[in-house]
Amino acid sequence: MNGPAAADGLIVVDKPGGMTSHDVVARIRRLARTRRVGHGGTLDPMATGVLVIGVGRATRLLTYVIGAGKSYTATIRLGQSTVTDDAEGEVVTTSPTGDVSDEAIHAGLAALTGEIDQVPSAVSAIKIDGQRAYKRVRDGEAVALAARRVTVSRLDPLAVRRLDIPPDPGGSAGPGGSADPGELAGPGGPVAPAGTGEGGLAVVDVDVAVDCSSGTYIRALARDLGAALGVGGHLTALRRTAVGGFTLAEAVTLPELEERAPWVVDLTVDAAARRFFPERGASADEVTVLSHGGPLDPAGIAGPYAVVDSTGKVIAIVSERDGRARAEIVLAPA
């Protein structure tokens, strides 16, 4: 990591499939020539789309990115359940889907909308007694996670496609195997042809659009829809389209970042803070107090907000409590 490091700020990356979020962080550490890089919310390797990356001081803003609402498009396959609730895991059950009507699918999606208690997938990064749940599962341990209250504000069907997937000679579509990656394109992408002949498995692929709170597992929505319909279900494609106010429209690919390295940052710390928070101006004396960690008089602004100096530079992210405005994070220390 020799040479000048890139400026502090945020990057909105369009994560490709097949990479972990940590893989993307590692790539950007190399490009930006700094180890101070983090991400604002994990995407599974099979998932693509918006991954917000923080560089330098902007990593301190990632806690707010992680807590922001998320939007996705996804494909749920009904008729198969897997150990991971997605296409990366072994198929453990198959069920006929001929009696599953479009109306039942729509009703099942509606029942998963609103404030719900969701049990996260057992193969998740949630820690149990200091160890990741997925590690315990891979070690052969049975894992039962507690339900969490999440909000699914939108779970709309975009398309319902009935198709046959061919019998699996080597474990790709039948019990004991995972589906062929070529059949796992997302909404609007290629799917296995219908009518593949005798011995194929009839499944239903449901393309959905999801808006949800932080901490919602789309894999768990697929699992729970399949369970409610009595046929099993899992996720075959996932694309994150937005994190808070950051969308695919402003996302850049890793090859694009390679071309402009080490200057990979799209939003400076100041610009990024303005995207998330309301602003409050501060006098020179207030800037001095705040940059030393001291409190300000309250301004009556709800929620965290950015305090800026006369030049527009963000000094700190502040919240008001107990009659004082106190810094949650200081971005321009004394």
C-alpha positions in Angstrom: 0.0 0.0 0.0 2.6 2.5 -1.1 1.9 5.9 -2.4 -0.7 8.5 -1.5 -4.0 7.2 -0.1 -7.3 8.3 -1.4 -9.4 10.9 0.3 -11.8 10.0 3.1 -15.4 9.4 2.1 -18.0 6.9 0.9 -18.2 4.8 -2.2 -21.5 3.2 -3.5 -20.3 -0.1 -5.1 -22.4 -2.4 -7.3 -21.2 -5.6 -5.7 -20.8 -8.5 -8.2 -22.0 -12.0 -7.4 -19.5 -14.5 -6.1 -17.7 -12.1 -3.8 -18.1 -11.6 -0.1 -18.5 -8.1 1.3 -15.1 -8.6 2.9 -13.6 -9.4 -0.5 -14.9 -6.0 -1.8 -13.4 -4.2 1.3 -10.0 -6.0 0.6 -10.1 -4.9 -3.0 -10.8 -1.3 -2.1 -8.1 -1.3 0.6 -5.6 -2.1 -2.2 -7.1 0.5 -4.6 -7.3 3.3 -2.0 -4.0 2.4 -0.5 -5.3 2.4 3.1 -6.4 -0.3 5.5 -9.1 2.0 7.0 -11.9 0.7 4.9 -15.2 -0.8 6.0 -18.7 -1.7 4.6 -22.2 -0.6 5.6 -24.1 -3.9 5.7 -23.2 -7.4 4.5 -24.3 -8.9 1.2 -24.2 -12.7 0.8 -21.8 -13.9 -1.9 -24.6 -14.8 -4.3 -26.2 -11.3 -3.9 -25.4 -8.3 -6.0 -26.1 -4.6 -5.8 -25.6 -1.7 -3.5 -22.8 -2.0 -1.0 -21.7 1.2 0.7 -18.0 1.4 1.5 -16.4 3.9 3.9 -12.8 5.0 3.5 -10.8 6.8 6.2 -12.8 9.0 8.6 -16.0 8.1 6.7 -15.9 4.6 8.3 -17.3 6.3 11.4 -20.5 7.0 9.4 -21.1 3.4 8.5 -23.0 2.7 11.8 -25.7 4.9 10.4 -25.6 3.2 7.0 -25.9 -0.2 8.6 -29.1 1.0 10.4 -30.7 2.5 7.3 -33.6 0.8 5.4 -32.9 -1.4 2.5 -34.5 -2.2 -0.9 -34.1 -5.4 -3.0 -35.4 -7.3 -5.9 -35.3 -11.0 -5.4 -36.5 -14.4 -6.8 -38.1 -16.9 -4.5 -38.3 -20.5 -5.7 -41.3 -22.4 -4.3 -41.1 -26.2 -4.2 -37.6 -26.6 -2.7 -36.1 -25.8 0.7 -32.4 -25.6 1.3 -30.2 -25.8 4.4 -29.2 -22.1 3.9 -32.6 -20.8 2.7 -30.8 -19.8 -0.5 -29.4 -21.4 -3.7 -26.0 -21.8 -2.1 -27.2 -24.6 0.2 -28.0 -28.2 -0.2 -31.6 -28.9 -1.1 -33.3 -30.7 1.8 -36.9 -31.0 0.7 -38.9 -30.9 -2.5 -42.7 -30.6 -2.9 -45.2 -30.5 -5.7 -46.4 -26.9 -6.5 -49.3 -27.7 -8.8 -51.9 -26.6 -6.2 -50.2 -23.3 -5.3 -52.3 -20.6 -6.9 -51.3 -17.1 -7.7 -53.8 -15.9 -5.2 -52.3 -18.0 -2.5 -48.8 -16.6 -3.3 -50.1 -13.0 -3.1 -51.8 -13.7 0.2 -48.7 -15.3 1.6 -46.6 -12.3 0.6 -49.2 -9.9 2.2 -49.0 -11.9 5.4 -45.2 -11.2 5.6 -45.7 -7.5 5.1 -45.7 -5.0 8.0 -44.1 -5.5 11.4 -43.3 -9.2 11.7 -41.4 -11.4 14.1 -38.8 -13.0 11.9 -36.5 -15.9 12.8 -33.1 -15.3 11.0 -31.7 -18.0 8.9 -29.6 -20.4 10.9 -26.8 -19.9 8.5 -26.2 -16.3 9.4 -23.5 -14.1 10.8 -25.4 -13.6 14.1 -23.2 -14.5 17.1 -24.2 -17.2 19.6 -22.0 -17.1 22.7 -19.3 -15.4 20.6 -19.4 -17.7 17.6 -21.1 -17.0 14.3 -24.3 -19.1 13.8 -23.1 -20.3 10.3 -19.9 -21.7 11.9 -21.9 -23.7 14.4 -24.2 -25.0 11.6 -21.2 -26.0 9.5 -19.7 -27.8 12.5 -22.9 -29.9 12.7 -24.6 -28.1 15.5 -28.4 -27.5 15.5 -28.9 -23.8 15.8 -32.1 -22.1 16.9 -32.1 -18.3 16.7 -34.6 -16.1 18.5 -37.2 -14.2 16.5 -36.6 -10.5 15.9 -39.1 -7.8 15.1 -38.5 -6.3 11.7 -40.5 -4.2 9.3 -41.3 -5.2 5.7 -42.9 -2.1 4.3 -43.1 -3.5 0.8 -43.2 -7.1 -0.5 -44.7 -6.9 -3.9 -44.9 -9.7 -6.5 -43.4 -8.6 -9.8 -43.9 -11.9 -11.7 -45.0 -15.5 -11.0 -43.3 -18.0 -13.3 -44.2 -21.7 -13.4 -41.5 -23.9 -14.8 -39.9 -27.3 -14.7 -36.4 -27.9 -13.8 -34.7 -31.0 -15.2 -34.0 -34.0 -13.1 -30.5 -33.8 -11.6 -28.0 -36.5 -12.6 -25.4 -35.2 -10.2 -27.1 -33.4 -7.4 -27.9 -30.0 -8.8 -31.7 -29.9 -8.6 -32.9 -32.8 -6.6 -32.7 -33.6 -2.9 -29.2 -33.4 -1.7 -27.9 -30.8 -4.2 -28.2 -27.1 -4.9 -29.8 -25.7 -8.0 -27.8 -25.1 -11.2 -26.4 -21.5 -11.1 -27.5 -21.1 -14.7 -31.1 -21.4 -13.5 -30.7 -18.7 -10.8 -30.9 -15.5 -12.7 -32.9 -12.7 -11.0 -36.0 -10.8 -12.0 -36.1 -10.5 -15.8 -33.1 -12.8 -16.3 -33.0 -16.3 -17.9 -34.8 -19.2 -16.2 -34.9 -22.9 -16.8 -37.4 -23.7 -19.7 -40.8 -25.0 -18.8 -41.8 -28.4 -19.8 -38.4 -30.1 -19.5 -40.0 -33.5 -19.7 -40.9 -36.5 -17.5 -39.0 -36.6 -14.3 -38.5 -32.9 -14.0 -39.5 -30.9 -10.9 -42.3 -28.4 -11.2 -41.4 -25.2 -9.2 -42.8 -21.7 -9.0 -40.4 -18.7 -9.2 -41.7 -15.5 -7.7 -39.9 -12.3 -8.5 -40.5 -9.7 -5.7 -39.6 -6.1 -4.8 -38.8 -5.6 -1.1 -38.5 -2.5 1.1 -37.5 -3.4 4.7 -35.8 -2.3 7.9 -32.2 -3.1 8.7 -31.8 -6.6 10.0 -34.4 -8.2 7.7 -33.3 -11.4 6.1 -34.7 -11.8 2.6 -33.7 -15.5 2.7 -36.0 -15.9 5.7 -38.9 -14.3 3.8 -38.4 -16.9 1.0 -38.3 -19.7 3.6 -41.3 -18.5 5.4 -43.4 -18.0 2.2 -42.6 -21.6 1.2 -43.5 -22.8 4.7 -46.8 -21.0 4.7 -47.7 -22.5 1.4 -46.7 -25.9 2.5 -44.2 -26.5 -0.3 -40.9 -25.1 1.0 -39.0 -22.1 -0.5 -35.6 -20.6 -0.9 -34.0 -17.6 -2.5 -32.4 -18.0 -5.9 -31.4 -14.4 -6.7 -31.0 -11.2 -4.7 -30.1 -7.7 -5.8 -29.9 -4.8 -3.3 -31.2 -1.7 -5.1 -30.9 0.8 -2.3 -29.4 1.5 1.2 -31.0 4.5 2.7 -30.8 7.2 0.1 -28.0 5.4 -1.9 -29.2 3.6 -5.0 -28.0 1.6 -7.9 -28.2 4.7 -10.1 -25.0 6.1 -8.4 -23.3 2.8 -7.8 -19.9 2.0 -9.5 -18.4 -1.3 -10.4 -15.1 -2.6 -9.2 -13.6 -2.4 -12.8 -14.6 1.3 -12.8 -12.9 1.8 -9.5 -9.7 0.1 -10.8 -9.5 2.6 -13.6 -9.5 5.7 -11.3 -7.5 4.3 -8.3 -6.4 5.6 -5.8 -9.0 8.3 -6.1 -12.0 6.0 -5.5 -14.2 8.1 -3.2 -17.4 9.4 -4.6 -18.7 11.3 -1.6 -16.5 13.3 0.7 -17.2 13.0 4.5 -19.0 16.3 4.4 -21.1 15.4 1.4 -21.9 12.0 2.8 -23.0 13.4 6.2 -25.3 15.9 4.4 -26.9 12.9 2.6 -27.9 11.4 5.9 -28.5 14.2 8.4 -30.2 17.6 8.8 -27.7 20.3 9.5 -27.0 22.9 12.2 -24.5 25.7 11.9 -22.0 26.4 14.6 -20.0 29.5 15.6 -16.2 29.4 16.0 -16.5 29.0 19.7 -19.1 26.2 19.4 -16.8 24.4 16.9 -14.0 24.5 19.4 -16.1 23.1 22.2 -17.6 20.4 20.1 -14.3 19.3 18.5 -13.0 18.8 22.1 -16.0 16.6 22.9 -17.9 19.2 24.8 -21.7 19.7 24.6 -23.7 22.5 22.9 -27.0 24.1 23.8 -29.9 22.2 22.2 -31.4 23.4 19.0 -34.6 21.4 19.1 -33.7 19.2 16.1 -35.0 15.6 16.3 -32.7 12.7 15.8 -29.0 12.8 15.0 -27.9 15.8 13.0 -24.7 17.2 11.5 -23.0 20.3 13.0 -21.2 22.3 10.4 -18.8 25.3 10.7 -19.0 28.5 8.6 -17.3 26.8 5.6 -19.7 23.9 5.6 -17.3 21.4 7.0 -19.0 18.8 9.2 -17.6 18.9 12.8 -19.6 16.2 14.4 -22.8 14.1 14.4 -24.8 15.2 17.4 -27.9 14.1 19.2 -29.8 16.0 21.9 -30.5 14.4 25.3 -30.8 15.6 28.9 -31.0 19.2 27.7 -27.7 19.2 25.9 -26.5 18.5 22.3 -23.7 16.0 22.5 -21.5 14.5 19.9 -22.1 10.9 18.9 -19.0 11.0 16.6 -16.5 13.8 16.1 -15.4 14.0 12.5 -13.1 17.0 12.8 -11.3 16.7 16.1 -9.2 19.5 17.6 
